[in-house]
Amino acid sequence: MPLGTLLKQAYPEQVFTVWPITESIPNAALSSLKEPSLLLTSQPEAKRLIFLDVLPKAKVCLGAYGHQDSSVDELIDGLLYIGESELSTKLPNSVIQDEEWLKVVEARLTIIGGRPLSAFKEMLSNSQP
């Protein structure tokens, strides 16, 4: 059954927004859970987290409203933990083999410059056999 159907059956009075957990702090805090786990933020494992642990890029927005140190349970109802995530800086072989696509992406990123271009070049370098 789709996740939405299962959530509706188990929690008919709640609305869930599923957000992938990719940051190291929540991964470490939740690593003892069985995978996958739907964790209500009222549970002890989640109460140890502040929202910025889950979504660090929200710092400016939360700070503007005076909620920079808000706990996860103040802002969301649950977390779906599917296991520890790992950041990959390698492109799949199918992408590496598409030379035309790589040229277009590099040309566009050259216009933007800065971190996006250097990150792309690093990923390209890491992906070479």
All heavy atoms as an XYZ file, in Angstrom:
997
protein
N       0.839     -1.191      0.000
C       0.000      0.000      0.000
C       0.878      1.245      0.000
O       1.944      1.248      0.605
C      -0.902      0.005      1.231
C      -1.954     -1.096      1.220
S      -2.863     -1.142      2.766
C      -4.221     -0.106      2.354
N       0.427      2.315     -0.633
C       1.200      3.564     -0.611
C       1.324      4.116      0.813
O       0.453      3.895      1.655
C       0.379      4.516     -1.479
C      -0.535      3.649     -2.276
C      -0.752      2.407     -1.463
N       2.417      4.834      1.061
C       2.674      5.403      2.381
C       1.504      6.273      2.849
O       1.089      6.195      4.005
C       3.972      6.215      2.363
C       4.303      6.978      3.636
C       4.518      6.011      4.799
C       5.526      7.846      3.430
N       0.966      7.101      1.964
C      -0.152      7.972      2.335
C      -1.355      7.197      2.848
O      -1.998      7.591      3.821
N      -1.667      6.080      2.213
C      -2.786      5.240      2.631
C      -2.525      4.640      4.003
O      -3.406      4.622      4.871
C      -3.027      4.121      1.596
O      -3.276      4.721      0.326
C      -4.210      3.254      1.980
N      -1.319      4.135      4.215
C      -0.969      3.558      5.516
C      -1.039      4.593      6.631
O      -1.541      4.316      7.725
C       0.429      2.937      5.454
C       0.585      1.719      4.539
C       2.056      1.348      4.385
C      -0.221      0.545      5.071
N      -0.535      5.803      6.370
C      -0.587      6.861      7.382
C      -2.032      7.251      7.692
O      -2.390      7.475      8.845
C       0.206      8.085      6.929
C       1.725      7.942      6.934
C       2.377      9.140      6.259
C       2.248      7.776      8.342
N      -2.851      7.342      6.651
C      -4.252      7.716      6.858
C      -4.975      6.671      7.706
O      -5.780      7.001      8.558
C      -4.949      7.886      5.513
C      -6.348      8.432      5.625
C      -6.927      8.708      4.260
C      -8.327      9.276      4.399
N      -8.923      9.581      3.109
N      -4.668      5.388      7.474
C      -5.287      4.328      8.270
C      -4.804      4.362      9.719
O      -5.593      4.220     10.643
C      -4.964      2.958      7.667
C      -5.716      2.675      6.397
C      -5.303      1.347      5.780
O      -4.361      0.696      6.218
N      -6.023      0.948      4.737
N      -3.517      4.547      9.916
C      -2.953      4.510     11.267
C      -3.220      5.792     12.050
O      -3.372      5.754     13.274
C      -1.448      4.242     11.194
N      -3.266      6.920     11.366
C      -3.425      8.232     12.028
C      -4.476      9.047     11.270
O      -4.165     10.054     10.631
C      -2.087      8.987     12.042
C      -0.963      8.202     12.660
C      -0.055      7.499     11.861
C      -0.792      8.145     14.037
C       0.984      6.772     12.418
C       0.241      7.423     14.604
C       1.122      6.741     13.791
O       2.151      6.028     14.355
N      -5.760      8.665     11.359
C      -6.794      9.310     10.542
C      -7.022     10.793     10.838
O      -7.527     11.513      9.991
C      -8.047      8.489     10.844
C      -7.780      7.823     12.148
C      -6.297      7.624     12.217
N      -6.623     11.269     11.977
C      -6.876     12.660     12.348
C      -5.650     13.554     12.177
O      -5.667     14.707     12.603
C      -7.376     12.743     13.798
C      -8.645     11.954     14.069
C      -9.828     12.415     13.226
O     -10.005     13.638     13.068
O     -10.562     11.543     12.722
N      -4.571     13.037     11.578
C      -3.353     13.834     11.448
C      -2.947     13.983      9.993
O      -3.238     13.122      9.159
C      -2.206     13.195     12.225
C      -2.413     13.247     13.717
C      -1.202     12.737     14.474
O      -0.390     12.005     13.946
N      -1.081     13.131     15.722
N      -2.270     15.069      9.705
C      -1.707     15.326      8.382
C      -0.194     15.215      8.507
O       0.395     15.750      9.449
C      -2.080     16.741      7.889
C      -1.393     17.056      6.571
C      -3.584     16.875      7.764
N       0.437     14.522      7.590
C       1.876     14.346      7.633
C       2.530     14.945      6.399
O       2.044     14.771      5.287
C       2.257     12.860      7.687
C       2.092     12.245      9.037
C       0.891     11.712      9.421
C       3.148     12.230      9.931
C       0.724     11.148     10.665
C       3.006     11.672     11.188
C       1.790     11.128     11.550
N       3.634     15.634      6.616
C       4.513     16.040      5.540
C       5.782     15.240      5.728
O       6.386     15.264      6.797
C       4.840     17.552      5.612
O       3.618     18.270      5.510
C       5.770     17.953      4.498
N       6.174     14.510      4.706
C       7.361     13.672      4.803
C       8.545     14.466      4.272
O       8.516     14.995      3.168
C       7.179     12.365      4.001
C       8.437     11.522      4.059
C       5.980     11.586      4.539
N       9.591     14.554      5.085
C      10.793     15.292      4.731
C      11.987     14.359      4.877
O      12.141     13.719      5.914
C      10.961     16.490      5.664
C      12.003     17.437      5.199
C      13.328     17.433      5.536
C      11.844     18.508      4.291
N      13.988     18.427      4.900
C      13.104     19.112      4.118
C      10.746     19.017      3.589
C      13.297     20.194      3.289
C      10.950     20.096      2.769
C      12.203     20.675      2.627
N      12.825     14.256      3.849
C      13.969     13.351      3.990
C      14.974     13.887      5.006
O      15.269     15.082      5.031
C      14.580     13.332      2.583
C      14.133     14.614      1.963
C      12.803     14.950      2.575
N      15.482     13.013      5.842
C      16.472     13.397      6.841
C      17.844     13.101      6.256
O      18.192     11.946      6.034
C      16.259     12.625      8.154
C      14.887     12.966      8.731
C      17.359     12.939      9.156
C      14.515     12.121      9.919
N      18.599     14.154      5.980
C      19.914     13.970      5.363
C      21.047     14.528      6.216
O      22.208     14.320      5.900
C      19.961     14.660      3.985
O      19.656     16.047      4.153
C      18.972     14.032      3.025
N      20.715     15.227      7.268
C      21.741     15.855      8.095
C      22.316     14.854      9.097
O      21.635     13.949      9.556
C      21.165     17.063      8.836
C      20.616     18.140      7.915
C      21.674     18.755      7.028
O      22.820     18.934      7.466
O      21.349     19.057      5.860
N      23.572     15.055      9.482
C      24.258     14.092     10.348
C      23.711     14.062     11.784
O      23.670     13.000     12.408
C      25.763     14.366     10.365
O      26.017     15.673     10.832
N      23.297     15.191     12.336
C      22.807     15.216     13.728
C      21.555     14.353     13.888
O      21.506     13.480     14.754
C      22.591     16.661     14.227
C      23.938     17.376     14.340
C      21.853     16.679     15.568
C      23.846     18.850     14.642
N      20.496     14.535     13.043
C      19.342     13.657     13.214
C      19.650     12.195     12.874
O      19.119     11.287     13.504
C      18.286     14.219     12.268
C      18.886     15.345     11.563
C      20.236     15.603     12.107
N      20.517     11.974     11.893
C      20.893     10.593     11.582
C      21.503      9.913     12.795
O      21.171      8.773     13.112
C      21.873     10.549     10.411
C      21.163     10.372      9.090
O      20.293      9.530      8.967
N      21.534     11.157      8.114
N      22.384     10.592     13.482
C      23.022     10.019     14.670
C      21.998      9.828     15.798
O      21.995      8.809     16.484
C      24.167     10.912     15.142
N      21.112     10.804     15.988
C      20.127     10.730     17.072
C      19.109      9.613     16.845
O      18.585      9.054     17.808
C      19.407     12.066     17.214
N      18.848      9.272     15.589
C      17.813      8.285     15.285
C      18.367      6.926     14.882
O      17.609      6.003     14.599
C      16.905      8.822     14.166
C      16.233     10.167     14.438
C      15.451     10.622     13.216
C      15.352     10.111     15.667
N      19.677      6.769     14.897
C      20.305      5.552     14.375
C      19.927      4.277     15.140
O      20.053      3.190     14.599
C      21.820      5.707     14.353
O      22.326      5.843     15.656
N      19.430      4.405     16.360
C      19.060      3.209     17.124
C      17.672      2.685     16.748
O      17.281      1.601     17.161
C      19.094      3.502     18.626
O      18.121      4.477     18.943
N      16.942      3.440     15.941
C      15.590      3.022     15.555
C      15.628      1.909     14.518
O      16.569      1.798     13.731
C      14.817      4.207     14.959
C      14.542      5.382     15.876
C      13.881      6.506     15.099
C      13.660      4.954     17.033
N      14.585      1.119     14.497
C      14.413      0.100     13.468
C      14.114      0.820     12.154
O      13.444      1.855     12.145
C      13.246     -0.808     13.860
C      13.080     -2.022     12.994
C      12.001     -2.919     13.560
C      10.788     -2.775     12.660
N       9.678     -3.617     13.034
N      14.617      0.326     11.062
C      14.387      0.964      9.761
C      13.316      0.211      8.994
O      13.363     -1.009      8.952
C      15.678      0.947      8.938
C      16.825      1.649      9.588
C      18.145      1.395      8.851
O      18.136      0.857      7.733
O      19.184      1.730      9.423
N      12.370      0.848      8.384
C      11.998      2.252      8.537
C      11.146      2.443      9.795
O      10.523      1.506     10.277
C      11.175      2.523      7.278
C      10.540      1.217      6.966
C      11.529      0.161      7.402
N      11.113      3.673     10.284
C      10.321      3.991     11.471
C       9.597      5.312     11.267
O      10.190      6.283     10.801
C      11.223      4.149     12.698
O      11.772      2.934     13.083
N       8.325      5.318     11.597
C       7.575      6.562     11.650
C       7.645      7.014     13.094
O       7.193      6.315     14.002
C       6.123      6.362     11.223
C       5.257      7.611     11.305
C       5.791      8.714     10.406
C       3.816      7.278     10.943
N       8.263      8.138     13.313
C       8.527      8.621     14.659
C       7.720      9.878     14.915
O       7.934     10.904     14.273
C      10.023      8.919     14.784
C      10.542      9.450     16.095
C      10.441      8.381     17.173
C      11.987      9.894     15.943
N       6.758      9.782     15.824
C       6.035     10.986     16.221
C       7.013     11.879     16.975
O       7.817     11.396     17.777
C       4.831     10.631     17.087
C       3.749      9.801     16.391
C       2.637      9.456     17.374
C       3.188     10.541     15.194
N       6.958     13.157     16.740
C       7.941     14.060     17.348
C       7.735     14.250     18.838
O       8.552     14.861     19.503
C       7.958     15.424     16.634
O       6.646     15.962     16.614
C       8.495     15.287     15.224
N       6.675     13.685     19.377
C       6.485     13.717     20.826
C       7.290     12.608     21.513
O       7.391     12.596     22.731
C       4.994     13.566     21.149
O       4.494     12.350     20.602
N       7.876     11.688     20.732
C       8.675     10.606     21.298
C      10.056     11.118     21.714
O      10.581     12.066     21.130
C       8.792      9.465     20.290
C       7.451      8.764     20.052
C       7.553      7.692     19.009
O       7.201      7.919     17.869
N       8.034      6.527     19.405
N      10.662     10.492     22.723
C      11.935     10.973     23.279
C      13.058     11.150     22.250
O      13.804     12.124     22.319
C      12.314      9.918     24.312
C      11.049      9.233     24.667
C      10.174      9.315     23.455
N      13.183     10.222     21.282
C      14.269     10.347     20.296
C      14.156     11.644     19.499
O      15.150     12.280     19.195
C      14.251      9.154     19.310
C      14.528      7.820     19.936
C      13.258      7.129     20.439
O      12.192      7.767     20.510
O      13.359      5.951     20.784
N      12.940     12.020     19.183
C      12.724     13.240     18.404
C      12.830     14.491     19.264
O      13.272     15.538     18.793
C      11.363     13.198     17.717
N      12.436     14.407     20.522
C      12.474     15.580     21.402
C      13.896     16.108     21.608
O      14.083     17.254     21.976
C      11.811     15.276     22.740
C      10.300     15.304     22.669
C       9.744     15.390     24.067
C       8.280     15.673     24.065
N       7.942     17.045     23.736
N      14.896     15.268     21.348
C      16.290     15.709     21.490
C      16.728     16.626     20.351
O      17.780     17.252     20.431
C      17.218     14.497     21.520
C      17.058     13.621     22.735
C      18.179     12.611     22.817
N      18.134     11.654     21.724
C      17.830     10.372     21.862
N      17.545      9.881     23.043
N      17.819      9.562     20.833
N      15.939     16.687     19.299
C      16.319     17.465     18.116
C      15.673     18.840     18.115
O      14.535     18.996     18.524
C      15.863     16.727     16.853
C      16.444     15.344     16.609
C      15.730     14.679     15.441
C      17.935     15.434     16.336
N      16.414     19.823     17.635
C      15.802     21.107     17.331
C      15.549     21.118     15.828
O      16.164     20.367     15.068
C      16.661     22.315     17.784
C      18.011     22.338     17.086
C      16.814     22.344     19.292
C      18.778     23.630     17.281
N      14.642     21.953     15.390
C      14.251     21.956     13.981
C      15.435     22.225     13.063
O      15.534     21.659     11.976
C      13.129     22.967     13.737
C      12.534     22.852     12.366
C      11.738     21.765     12.043
C      12.782     23.800     11.403
C      11.188     21.632     10.781
C      12.242     23.678     10.132
C      11.434     22.595      9.821
N      16.361     23.063     13.511
C      17.527     23.372     12.672
C      18.442     22.166     12.482
O      19.228     22.131     11.545
C      18.314     24.557     13.239
C      17.616     25.904     13.109
C      18.471     27.007     13.722
C      17.286     26.223     11.668
N      18.352     21.166     13.371
C      19.100     19.926     13.151
C      18.595     19.223     11.889
O      19.358     18.611     11.158
C      18.940     18.966     14.330
C      19.609     19.457     15.601
O      20.522     20.302     15.509
O      19.215     18.987     16.688
N      17.289     19.294     11.671
C      16.658     18.624     10.537
C      16.750     19.474      9.278
O      16.963     18.966      8.181
C      15.182     18.291     10.865
C      14.478     17.672      9.677
C      15.109     17.362     12.068
N      16.602     20.774      9.413
C      16.599     21.677      8.259
C      17.449     22.919      8.548
O      16.932     23.991      8.828
C      15.157     22.074      7.909
C      14.958     22.811      6.604
C      15.398     21.950      5.416
C      13.502     23.185      6.445
N      18.777     22.785      8.464
C      19.662     23.895      8.814
C      19.459     25.149      7.967
O      19.698     26.253      8.428
C      21.066     23.334      8.614
C      20.937     21.915      8.299
C      19.510     21.592      8.088
N      18.988     24.991      6.750
C      18.814     26.158      5.873
C      17.651     27.047      6.299
O      17.469     28.123      5.763
C      18.649     25.710      4.426
C      19.929     25.121      3.877
C      19.812     24.718      2.446
C      21.147     24.144      1.985
N      21.132     23.756      0.595
N      16.882     26.620      7.287
C      15.764     27.423      7.787
C      16.218     28.430      8.834
O      15.407     29.149      9.398
C      14.683     26.516      8.370
N      17.520     28.499      9.092
C      18.054     29.343     10.169
C      17.616     30.801     10.062
O      17.144     31.389     11.028
C      19.582     29.252     10.178
C      20.237     29.987     11.308
C      21.736     29.761     11.309
C      22.354     30.324     12.553
N      23.747     29.932     12.705
N      17.749     31.396      8.900
C      17.407     32.817      8.726
C      15.913     33.040      8.938
O      15.508     33.935      9.666
C      17.849     33.305      7.328
C      17.343     34.713      7.061
C      19.364     33.247      7.203
N      15.108     32.186      8.316
C      13.657     32.334      8.422
C      13.180     32.144      9.862
O      12.413     32.948     10.374
C      12.986     31.336      7.492
S      11.212     31.554      7.359
N      13.649     31.091     10.519
C      13.247     30.851     11.905
C      13.753     31.941     12.828
O      13.070     32.357     13.761
C      13.735     29.489     12.382
C      13.038     28.269     11.783
C      13.744     26.995     12.221
C      11.577     28.226     12.169
N      14.963     32.421     12.578
C      15.526     33.496     13.388
C      14.711     34.769     13.289
O      14.517     35.485     14.280
N      14.208     35.060     12.094
C      13.411     36.268     11.882
C      12.122     36.235     12.703
O      11.603     37.269     13.091
C      13.081     36.423     10.399
N      11.622     35.045     12.975
C      10.390     34.908     13.757
C      10.655     34.570     15.219
O       9.735     34.295     15.983
C       9.484     33.838     13.138
C       8.968     34.247     11.775
C       9.462     33.642     10.626
C       8.010     35.236     11.646
C       9.002     34.013      9.375
C       7.545     35.618     10.400
C       8.042     35.004      9.266
O       7.589     35.384      8.031
N      11.921     34.520     15.603
C      12.258     34.234     16.983
C      12.098     32.773     17.368
O      11.879     32.456     18.533
N      12.196     31.878     16.380
C      12.014     30.446     16.640
C      13.255     29.635     16.304
O      13.170     28.453     16.011
C      10.829     29.898     15.837
C       9.511     30.454     16.244
N       8.881     30.094     17.413
C       8.707     31.369     15.653
C       7.740     30.750     17.519
N       7.610     31.538     16.471
N      14.411     30.238     16.363
C      15.646     29.572     15.944
C      15.952     28.320     16.776
O      16.540     27.374     16.269
C      16.814     30.546     16.019
C      18.007     30.069     15.239
C      18.973     31.195     14.954
O      18.667     32.351     15.143
N      20.148     30.833     14.503
N      15.537     28.294     18.018
C      15.813     27.136     18.875
C      14.588     26.252     19.085
O      14.539     25.457     20.024
C      16.346     27.609     20.234
C      17.689     28.305     20.102
O      18.500     27.859     19.271
O      17.924     29.295     20.813
N      13.611     26.351     18.195
C      12.389     25.558     18.331
C      12.689     24.073     18.216
O      13.458     23.643     17.363
C      11.376     25.943     17.253
O      10.921     27.253     17.462
N      12.059     23.301     19.082
C      12.238     21.852     19.009
C      11.422     21.318     17.837
O      10.484     21.961     17.360
C      11.810     21.184     20.311
O      10.437     21.359     20.512
N      11.795     20.137     17.384
C      11.125     19.526     16.243
C       9.624     19.401     16.503
O       8.809     19.687     15.628
C      11.748     18.139     15.941
C      10.924     17.361     14.946
C      13.157     18.294     15.428
N       9.242     19.024     17.725
C       7.820     18.793     18.001
C       6.983     20.071     18.006
O       5.767     20.009     17.934
C       7.625     18.000     19.291
C       8.078     18.728     20.530
O       9.078     19.467     20.469
O       7.440     18.542     21.579
N       7.625     21.242     18.051
C       6.877     22.489     17.971
C       6.457     22.804     16.536
O       5.514     23.569     16.329
C       7.722     23.655     18.488
C       7.995     23.626     19.971
C       8.885     24.776     20.384
O       8.401     25.924     20.350
O      10.051     24.521     20.715
N       7.148     22.225     15.565
C       6.925     22.617     14.180
C       6.431     21.497     13.267
O       5.838     21.786     12.230
C       8.223     23.205     13.602
C       8.713     24.451     14.341
C      10.129     24.799     13.933
C       7.783     25.615     14.050
N       6.680     20.244     13.622
C       6.216     19.133     12.787
C       5.701     17.999     13.667
O       6.033     17.923     14.846
C       7.324     18.620     11.831
C       8.579     18.199     12.598
C       7.672     19.651     10.788
C       9.686     17.640     11.726
N       4.888     17.132     13.071
C       4.249     16.047     13.824
C       5.044     14.757     13.832
O       4.950     13.980     14.780
C       2.866     15.739     13.241
C       1.924     16.912     13.372
O       1.910     17.539     14.440
O       1.220     17.210     12.392
N       5.780     14.488     12.776
C       6.465     13.209     12.720
C       7.627     13.208     11.752
O       7.754     14.088     10.904
N       8.480     12.228     11.916
C       9.637     12.032     11.044
C       9.580     10.614     10.505
O       9.228      9.686     11.224
C      10.947     12.201     11.820
C      11.205     13.546     12.470
C      12.382     13.444     13.440
C      11.487     14.598     11.419
N       9.921     10.449      9.249
C      10.037      9.122      8.672
C      11.521      8.830      8.548
O      12.223      9.448      7.756
C       9.361      9.055      7.303
C       9.472      7.716      6.592
C       8.782      6.616      7.393
C       8.903      7.800      5.192
N      11.998      7.909      9.375
C      13.414      7.550      9.363
C      13.564      6.272      8.553
O      13.006      5.235      8.896
C      13.924      7.331     10.793
C      15.368      6.914     10.855
C      16.379      7.816     10.533
C      15.732      5.632     11.222
C      17.711      7.441     10.576
C      17.060      5.245     11.278
C      18.038      6.160     10.958
O      19.359      5.781     10.994
N      14.306      6.352      7.446
C      14.473      5.174      6.595
C      15.871      4.590      6.689
O      16.205      3.645      6.003
C      14.126      5.472      5.123
C      14.979      6.622      4.579
C      12.652      5.779      4.980
C      14.846      6.833      3.100
N      16.687      5.166      7.534
C      18.047      4.682      7.723
C      19.041      5.802      7.495
O      18.688      6.878      7.018
N      20.269      5.541      7.859
C      21.301      6.554      7.723
C      21.538      6.882      6.256
O      21.582      6.004      5.405
C      22.608      6.071      8.364
C      23.608      7.191      8.500
C      24.712      6.865      9.474
O      24.548      5.938     10.284
O      25.729      7.561      9.424
N      21.645      8.164      5.964
C      21.877      8.586      4.588
C      23.358      8.824      4.368
O      24.133      9.018      5.303
C      21.093      9.865      4.277
O      21.532     10.916      5.097
N      23.731      8.800      3.113
C      25.124      9.014      2.761
C      25.173      9.941      1.559
O      24.474      9.733      0.565
C      25.769      7.673      2.394
C      27.227      7.769      2.035
C      27.808      6.408      1.691
O      27.522      5.445      2.410
O      28.526      6.333      0.683
N      25.956     10.979      1.650
C      26.100     11.927      0.557
C      27.061     11.354     -0.473
O      28.175     10.949     -0.148
C      26.635     13.265      1.086
C      26.865     14.354      0.058
C      25.551     14.733     -0.637
C      27.460     15.574      0.716
N      26.608     11.303     -1.700
C      27.457     10.799     -2.771
C      27.893     11.957     -3.648
O      27.076     12.789     -4.050
C      26.701      9.777     -3.619
O      27.502      9.388     -4.717
N      29.165     12.018     -3.939
C      29.676     13.064     -4.821
C      30.122     12.465     -6.149
O      31.011     12.976     -6.800
C      30.835     13.830     -4.161
O      31.870     12.899     -3.852
C      30.381     14.561     -2.918
N      29.490     11.345     -6.506
C      29.770     10.700     -7.777
C      28.512     10.708     -8.629
O      27.419     10.488     -8.125
C      30.230      9.254     -7.571
C      31.617      9.120     -6.985
C      32.003      7.671     -6.822
C      32.312      7.078     -8.184
N      32.827      5.708     -8.103
N      28.694     10.965     -9.911
C      27.581     10.906    -10.849
C      27.425      9.474    -11.352
O      28.416      8.763    -11.519
C      27.846     11.839    -12.036
C      27.952     13.327    -11.690
C      28.505     14.115    -12.873
C      26.602     13.869    -11.274
N      26.190      9.037    -11.623
C      25.995      7.693    -12.150
C      26.649      7.543    -13.536
O      26.801      8.527    -14.265
C      24.469      7.562    -12.270
C      23.885      8.742    -11.609
C      24.955      9.757    -11.420
N      27.005      6.322    -13.901
C      27.642      6.059    -15.195
C      26.798      6.551    -16.359
O      27.330      7.047    -17.356
C      27.935      4.565    -15.363
C      29.109      4.125    -14.522
O      29.950      4.939    -14.136
N      29.166      2.848    -14.214
N      25.474      6.423    -16.254
C      24.601      6.869    -17.340
C      24.744      8.364    -17.596
O      24.647      8.824    -18.734
C      23.142      6.522    -17.037
O      22.729      7.139    -15.833
N      25.007      9.131    -16.553
C      25.212     10.575    -16.707
C      26.590     10.849    -17.298
O      26.732     11.669    -18.205
C      25.041     11.299    -15.346
C      25.462     12.745    -15.432
C      23.601     11.175    -14.871
N      27.603     10.164    -16.813
C      28.970     10.350    -17.309
C      29.060     10.036    -18.801
O      29.799     10.676    -19.542
C      29.959      9.458    -16.512
C      30.032      9.905    -15.072
C      31.343      9.447    -17.133
C      30.548     11.312    -14.900
N      28.286      9.075    -19.262
C      28.334      8.674    -20.665
C      27.585      9.630    -21.587
O      27.760      9.592    -22.793
C      27.781      7.252    -20.816
C      28.656      6.231    -20.134
C      28.005      4.873    -20.021
O      26.861      4.679    -20.421
N      28.730      3.919    -19.446
N      26.767     10.508    -21.038
C      25.997     11.457    -21.841
C      26.793     12.758    -21.996
O      26.561     13.746    -21.306
C      24.642     11.718    -21.179
C      23.680     12.488    -22.071
O      24.134     13.118    -23.055
O      22.477     12.459    -21.781
N      27.747     12.739    -22.921
C      28.667     13.870    -23.089
C      27.946     15.154    -23.477
O      28.328     16.243    -23.034
C      29.733     13.515    -24.111
C      30.683     12.434    -23.622
C      31.748     12.078    -24.651
O      32.038     12.906    -25.535
O      32.286     10.958    -24.559
N      26.908     15.054    -24.284
C      26.165     16.248    -24.702
C      25.501     16.924    -23.506
O      25.548     18.138    -23.352
C      25.124     15.872    -25.765
C      24.548     17.063    -26.488
C      25.594     17.878    -27.239
O      26.552     17.295    -27.789
O      25.458     19.116    -27.246
N      24.891     16.108    -22.626
C      24.243     16.653    -21.438
C      25.280     17.319    -20.533
O      25.055     18.399    -19.998
C      23.503     15.543    -20.691
C      22.742     16.039    -19.496
C      21.485     16.560    -19.480
C      23.199     16.085    -18.133
N      21.132     16.916    -18.198
C      22.170     16.637    -17.357
C      24.388     15.714    -17.504
C      22.283     16.818    -15.987
C      24.495     15.891    -16.137
C      23.453     16.444    -15.397
N      26.422     16.663    -20.357
C      27.483     17.223    -19.516
C      27.957     18.570    -20.038
O      28.195     19.504    -19.267
C      28.662     16.252    -19.420
C      28.407     14.961    -18.620
C      29.586     14.013    -18.765
C      28.130     15.267    -17.168
N      28.085     18.702    -21.363
C      28.508     19.982    -21.959
C      27.493     21.082    -21.670
O      27.865     22.213    -21.331
C      28.689     19.831    -23.476
C      29.924     19.087    -23.879
C      29.991     18.971    -25.400
C      31.088     18.018    -25.822
N      31.092     17.813    -27.282
N      26.214     20.768    -21.815
C      25.160     21.760    -21.565
C      25.163     22.187    -20.102
O      25.109     23.381    -19.786
C      23.771     21.196    -21.972
C      22.647     22.102    -21.488
C      23.689     21.007    -23.478
N      25.229     21.222    -19.204
C      25.228     21.543    -17.766
C      26.445     22.385    -17.408
O      26.336     23.390    -16.701
C      25.169     20.256    -16.909
C      25.413     20.564    -15.448
C      23.831     19.569    -17.092
N      27.621     21.998    -17.894
C      28.829     22.763    -17.582
C      28.758     24.183    -18.150
O      29.160     25.142    -17.479
C      30.083     22.050    -18.085
C      31.344     22.747    -17.620
C      32.586     21.898    -17.773
O      32.515     20.794    -18.336
O      33.636     22.351    -17.296
N      28.208     24.340    -19.359
C      28.067     25.674    -19.950
C      27.148     26.545    -19.102
O      27.442     27.725    -18.852
C      27.539     25.562    -21.375
N      26.055     25.970    -18.633
C      25.120     26.739    -17.797
C      25.735     27.087    -16.448
O      25.590     28.201    -15.955
C      23.830     25.944    -17.597
C      23.013     25.823    -18.868
C      21.807     24.968    -18.675
N      21.022     24.904    -19.899
C      20.001     24.102    -20.075
N      19.611     23.284    -19.104
N      19.330     24.095    -21.206
N      26.436     26.133    -15.853
C      27.055     26.390    -14.554
C      28.225     27.370    -14.667
O      28.526     28.085    -13.712
C      27.505     25.080    -13.905
C      26.360     24.191    -13.413
C      26.890     22.849    -12.948
C      25.573     24.877    -12.308
N      28.864     27.427    -15.817
C      29.939     28.401    -16.033
C      29.367     29.816    -15.969
O      30.016     30.734    -15.455
C      30.639     28.135    -17.377
O      31.202     26.820    -17.335
C      31.746     29.146    -17.643
N      28.164     29.995    -16.455
C      27.505     31.313    -16.386
C      27.248     31.679    -14.927
O      27.461     32.816    -14.505
C      26.178     31.297    -17.179
C      26.476     31.120    -18.672
C      25.377     32.571    -16.930
C      25.260     30.816    -19.519
N      26.795     30.699    -14.123
C      26.501     30.937    -12.708
C      27.794     31.101    -11.919
O      27.925     31.987    -11.084
C      25.667     29.777    -12.123
C      24.319     29.707    -12.830
C      25.502     29.918    -10.619
C      23.531     28.453    -12.518
N      28.758     30.200    -12.188
C      30.050     30.250    -11.499
C      29.960     29.847    -10.042
O      28.981     29.267     -9.589
N      30.997     30.143     -9.281
C      31.018     29.916     -7.842
C      30.891     28.467     -7.425
O      31.351     27.549     -8.105
N      30.239     28.251     -6.286
C      30.114     26.929     -5.681
C      29.394     25.907     -6.571
O      29.827     24.757     -6.649
C      29.438     27.053     -4.308
C      29.215     25.734     -3.610
C      30.535     25.111     -3.146
N      30.278     23.797     -2.587
C      30.901     22.680     -2.938
N      31.870     22.701     -3.822
N      30.579     21.541     -2.397
N      28.295     26.271     -7.264
C      27.651     25.266     -8.119
C      28.595     24.703     -9.191
O      28.616     23.500     -9.426
C      26.478     26.014     -8.752
C      26.156     27.088     -7.772
C      27.496     27.505     -7.200
N      29.388     25.578     -9.804
C      30.331     25.120    -10.831
C      31.427     24.257    -10.222
O      31.739     23.181    -10.739
C      30.947     26.308    -11.572
C      31.999     25.959    -12.628
C      31.411     25.060    -13.721
C      32.584     27.234    -13.232
N      32.000     24.686     -9.111
C      33.081     23.903     -8.503
C      32.560     22.558     -7.983
O      33.247     21.542     -8.082
C      33.794     24.689     -7.403
O      32.915     25.013     -6.360
N      31.330     22.518     -7.464
C      30.746     21.259     -6.995
C      30.530     20.303     -8.169
O      30.812     19.107     -8.068
C      29.424     21.515     -6.272
N      30.067     20.828     -9.294
C      29.869     19.998    -10.478
C      31.197     19.425    -10.962
O      31.299     18.227    -11.250
C      29.202     20.812    -11.591
C      29.088     20.075    -12.891
C      28.144     19.071    -13.058
C      29.928     20.377    -13.948
C      28.039     18.382    -14.254
C      29.833     19.689    -15.152
C      28.883     18.692    -15.309
N      32.209     20.262    -11.028
C      33.523     19.786    -11.478
C      34.096     18.742    -10.521
O      34.718     17.775    -10.947
C      34.479     20.959    -11.664
C      34.142     21.801    -12.882
C      35.163     22.872    -13.127
C      34.855     23.592    -14.438
N      35.878     24.549    -14.799
N      33.867     18.930     -9.223
C      34.340     17.953     -8.244
C      33.620     16.615     -8.433
O      34.238     15.551     -8.419
C      34.094     18.468     -6.832
C      34.537     17.514     -5.738
C      34.233     18.030     -4.341
O      34.100     19.266     -4.149
O      34.101     17.188     -3.443
N      32.293     16.666     -8.634
C      31.532     15.447     -8.856
C      31.989     14.755    -10.140
O      32.111     13.529    -10.187
C      30.039     15.761     -8.926
C      29.442     16.122     -7.588
S      27.731     16.696     -7.683
C      26.906     15.255     -8.303
N      32.252     15.531    -11.162
C      32.709     14.977    -12.437
C      34.064     14.294    -12.247
O      34.276     13.176    -12.724
C      32.801     16.107    -13.468
C      32.855     15.739    -14.923
C      31.698     14.848    -15.315
C      32.851     16.997    -15.765
N      34.954     14.948    -11.526
C      36.281     14.380    -11.246
C      36.183     13.096    -10.425
O      36.863     12.113    -10.699
C      37.132     15.418    -10.524
O      38.352     14.862    -10.134
N      35.306     13.092     -9.419
C      35.112     11.912     -8.568
C      34.498     10.741     -9.318
O      34.603      9.600     -8.887
C      34.233     12.242     -7.364
C      34.903     13.158     -6.389
O      36.116     13.330     -6.405
N      34.106     13.771     -5.529
N      33.834     11.035    -10.421
C      33.098     10.013    -11.163
C      33.936      9.340    -12.241
O      33.474      8.371    -12.846
C      31.857     10.634    -11.794
O      31.058     11.245    -10.806
N      35.103      9.845    -12.508
C      35.964      9.254    -13.544
C      36.496      7.901    -13.080
O      36.876      7.763    -11.927
C      37.125     10.198    -13.872
C      36.687     11.555    -14.405
C      35.834     11.472    -15.657
O      36.070     10.642    -16.530
N      34.835     12.335    -15.735
N      36.531      6.932    -14.016
C      37.015      5.591    -13.625
C      38.489      5.565    -13.274
O      39.258      6.389    -13.518
C      36.743      4.728    -14.861
C      36.352      5.653    -15.959
C      36.118      7.008    -15.369
